[in-house]
Amino acid sequence: MPEKNSILEKLEGLGNRFKEISTLITDPSVIADQARYVKLSKEYKELEEIMQARKRYMACLDAIKESKDILAQEDDPEMKEMARAELQANEELQPKIEEEIKLDLIPKDPEDGKNVQMEIRAGTGGDEAALFAGDLFNMYKKFCDKKGWKVSIMSFSPGTVGGYKEIVFAVSGDQVYGTLKYESGVHRVQRVPATETQGRMHTSAATVAVLPEADKFEVHINEGDIKWDTFRSSGAGGQNVNKVESGVRLRYPWKNPNTGEVEEILIESTETRDQPKNKERALARLRTFIYDKEHSKYVNDIASRRKSLVSTGDRSAKIRTYNFPQGRVTDHRIGYTTHDLQGFMNGNIQDMIDHLTVAENAEKLKESEL
């Protein structure tokens, strides 16, 4: 069976690599190199899952061979009947394990395990768009809470009657980018706004961007080139907000690798009353901004080659419609609709994400050599 042999050959090579990494991650010189150690530890974890699947696959193949040997050599009717049942069960199990292994062997997106920064911006629709942007933030907040992820608001601009003109927030946890990357794009809502006096249905939109958060060792920043300013935060928050210069502003000269020109990056942070914490958050946003700019070409090239059904980064594409009168949510990339709009807005979006993941994996499998 060519397909089976192809899988076994790949598993054998990965088994050798797994043994090599198992030794490397215990080497003191590797442990001292944090960047290399983190990278190898991540690869070890991914390979460990494949090795577990390999163990089950080999056991299944051995059971099939054993059952066939019994049927060929055994005369006892009862033993032969047990062997037939065992053979049928394992022959049904074999393609399922092979499918699982095929998916595991697809090269992982190196960004999937990262934390993210998300940006939601009100688009067309005025006040209703801002309200919808607020609804989307609450939806993602509830979803993250269900996943046990931490959400930290970094900056926001409130809408006139509620919601947000824009809101930027960080999400940290396990496999955050790999889960939320499908949310990038234009989200459209059809409903009668709370601000509508005539009962007419409006169509509004909000843009969602999901950016993988850069690790410290992935982006080089010369902190000596950063110019810091401090200022008093405005708005509610008590006397400390108005009298202490807790807000920070950084200016950083960044050389665009595509054009060679030096651009000044300006970032402000006023989220907390603690100036050092605001500095940390401003630096995190600077790292992520530079990372996103320098890796955007890479991401676009990968997306173009993959020709995936799922768009993960095109902010101009309408990806989803939330129709309140009909109580449904439709993702236009895969043509999938759920009629539990209320549950969806309460953070029950995992089913939609699962369908998007399956669609992308199916496309990847077509391009796989297996």
N, C-alpha and C positions, 0 to 999 in steps of 0.2 A: 504494500500500500504506500504509494509515493508520499501522500499527505502525512501519514503517520511517521514515516522515516524522516521527513522534513522537520517535523516537530521534535522528534527524538534527537536529531542532529543539533538543532538549536538549543535544546535543553541541556545537552551534554556540554556545549561550549559555555553556556551560562553557569553550569555547575562548577566548572573550573574557575570561572571568574568569581563566583561566590566564595570558593575556598580561598582565593587570593585576597579578596577584600576582608574576609574573616581574620586573616593574619595581619593585614595592614592596619586595621583599626585598633589593634592592640600594641602597635609600634609607638614608643614614646615620641619619636621624631615626627610622626604623623599627627599624634594627639596635640603636639605643640603647635602645629600649623593648623589653626582653627578653620581657615577657609577650606583646606583640603579635607580635614577631618569631617566637617559638616557635609561636604559633598559625598564623601565615601560612605558615611553613615546613612545618608538618604538612599544611595544606591544599594547598600546592604539590606535595608528594609524592603525595598522594592523586589530585590532578588529573593529575599527570604519567602515572600508570598508565592513567587513563581516556583521555588523549590518545594513548597508544601503541595502545590498543584502537581508538580512532577512526581512526588511521592505517591499521590493518589492515582495518578495516571499509570504509573508503573505497576501498582498493585492491581489495578483494573485489567491491564494487559496480561499480567501473570494469572489472574483468576480465569480469564477467557481461555488461555492456553491450557490451564489445568483442567477446566471443564471439558474441553475438546479431547484431551488425552483420556479422561475417564470414559467419555462416550465411545471412544475408539477401542478401548481396552477392557472395559468392565462388562461383566455379564449380568450382574445383579440388577434386576429391573428397578428396584427402589433407589439404588445408587445412581442409575442412569437418569431417573426422573428428577432427582435432586440436582444432578449436573446440568440437565436441560434448563431447569428453573434458574440456576446460578448463571448459566451462559446467557440466557435471555436478559437477565437483569443487568449484567455487566456490558453486554453489547448495546443496550439502551443507554447505559451510563457513559460509555466511551465517547460518543460524539459530543455529549454535554461537557465533559472535561476538556476535550479538544477545543471546543468553542471558547471555554473559559481561558485556556492557555493562549489561544490565538489573540484574545483581547489583551492578556497580560504581556504578550510579546510585542504588541504595538508600542513603538517608542513613546514614552510619556512626554507631555509638554513640560519642560523644565520649570515653568512658572506655576504649575498647578498647586504645589505645596505652599505657596507664598500667602502671606496676609495681603490685604488689599486696602486701597483707598477708593471710596465710591463718591461720585459726584452726581447729584440730581439737579437738573435745571428746568425751570418752567419754560415751555416753548410757546407755541401759538395758543391763544385762548385767554389771555389776560388773567384776571383774578381766579378764574376756574382752573387755569393751568397751574397756578401756584398752589391751589387747594389740592389738586391731583398730585403734585410733586410731594406735598405733605403726606398724602395717603400712601404714596409709594414708599416714602421713608419709613412710615409706621409699619408697612407690610414687611419690609426688609428687617426692621428692628425686631419684630415678632418672630420672623423666621430665624434670625441669628440667636435669639433667646432660646428657641427650641433646640438649636444645634449646640448650645452651650458656648457660643462665641461671644467675645467681648466687642462692644460697639462704643466708639469714642467720637463724639462730634468735634470736628476741627474748626469749622467756620460755617456761618449761615447768614442768609439775608431773608428776613421774614416777608411774606406777602402782605398786601394792604388789608385783606380781610381774613387772613389766616394762611396756613401752609407756608411754602417757601418759594422765593424767587430762585434761590439756589441753596443747596446744603452739601457740605463736604464732610465725610466721616470715615473713620478707619475701622476695619473689622479684622480681628485677630483670632486665630483658632487653627483647627486641623483641616487641611485641604480647602482653604477658603477660596482662593482664586479659581481652582479647578471646578468648584461648585458654582460660583457666582459669575464666572466670565460670560456665560450665556445671556446675562441680563443687559449687556451693553447694547444700546440702540435707542430708537425712538418708541416710546410707549404711548398709545393713543387711547383716550377715554371718550365714551359716548354716554351722556347722561344729562338729566335736568339739573343744572347747578343750583346750589343753595341760594345763590345770588339772583336767580332768574325769577322774575315776578309773573311772567306770562305762561310759565309751564312749558317752555320750548326746550327741546333737547339740543345740547351743544356738543360739538366735537372739539376736544382740546388735546394737547400733547405735552409730554415732558421727556427730556433726554437723560438717559442713565449712562454713565461711564464707569467701568470697573478697571482700575489700574493695579497691577501687581506691585506690592511695596518692595522697594529695593533694600537688600541687606547692606550693612555698613561696608563690608569688604568688596562690594560689587561696583560701587561708585566712588571715585576718588574726588574728594573735596579738600582743597587747601583752605583750612579754616582761617588762616592768616589773611586771606583775601576777602573775608566776609566783613562788611561794615554793618555794625549793629546800632540801632536807635531804640530808645524806649519812650513810651508815651502812656498817658492815662487812658484807661479804657472808658468808653462811654456806655450809657445804658444802665439798666437795673443791676443791683448786686450789692448795694450797701455803700457805706462810706469808703471802704477800702478800694473799691473800684474807681471812685472818683478822685481820691487823694494820693494813691500810690501808683507809680509808673510801672504797672505790671505788664502792659502790652509791649510786645517787641516787634521790630521790623528789621529784616535783613536785606542787604543788597549784595549780590554776588555776581562777579564777571565770569560768564560761562562761554567757552569757545565752542561754537556749533561745529560738530565734526563733519557735517555735510557741506557747509558753506565756508568754514574757516573764520567766519566773523565772530567777534566777541559781543555777546548780548548780556545786558544786565537783568538779572532775575530779581524781582521784588516780591517778598513774602511777608505777610503779617500774621501774628498769632496773638489772640486775646482770650483764648478759651478758659484759662484759669486765672486765679488771683496770684499765682506763684510765678514770678518772672523766670526762674530757672526752668520750670516745667514748660513754660511757653517757648523758651529757647529750644528745648529738646524737640518740641512739636514742630517748630519752624524748620529745624534742621532735617527732621524726618520728611517734611513736605518737600524740602529742597532736594534731598536724595531721590525721592520718588519722581519729582518733576524731571530731573536730569536723566534718571533711568528710563523713564517713559519716552523721552525725546530720543535718546541714543539707541533704544531698542525698537522703536516704532517700525523702522525699515525691516528689521528681522521678523517682527510679528507679521507684517504685511506680506513678506515673501513666503513665509510658512503657510499663511492662510490661502494665498494664491495657488501654491503647489498642491495643497490638500484638496482644493475644490470642494470643500465641505458643504453639506446642506445647512450647516449651522454657522451663522456669522457671529464672530465673537468680538469684533472690534469696530465695525462700521457704524458710527454714531448717526449717520444720515439715513440709515435703513429703518423703515417702520417694521418693527419686529413683532409687536403684540397689540391687540385691541381688547379693551375692557368695556364690554357693553352692559351697562347697568339695567336698562329696561328688560333685556332678555336674560339677565343673570348669567352671562357667559364670558369666558376669557379665551381668546384664540391666539395661538402663536402662528404667525404667517410663514415662518421658515420651514416648519414641518407639517403645517395644516392640522395641528392638534387643538382640540377644543375641550375645555372643562366647563360644566354648568354649575359648579360650586363657586360662584364669584365671591360670595360672602366669606367662605372659608379661605379662599385664595387671598383676599385682602387681609385676613387675620393671620397670614404667614404660612398657610399650608401650600407652599409652592414646590415642595420636593417632587411631587408627582410630575409636574411640568418639566422640572430640571432633569428628572430621570428619562423622560421621553426625548429630550434634547440630547442627552448623553448617548442614548441608544442610537439615535439617528446619526450622530457624528461617528460613533464607533462602527456602525454599519458601513459608512463611507470609507473609513480607514481600512476596514477589512477588505474592501474591493481593491484597494491599492496595495495591500499586503502581499508579500511573496508567498505566504502560506496558502 
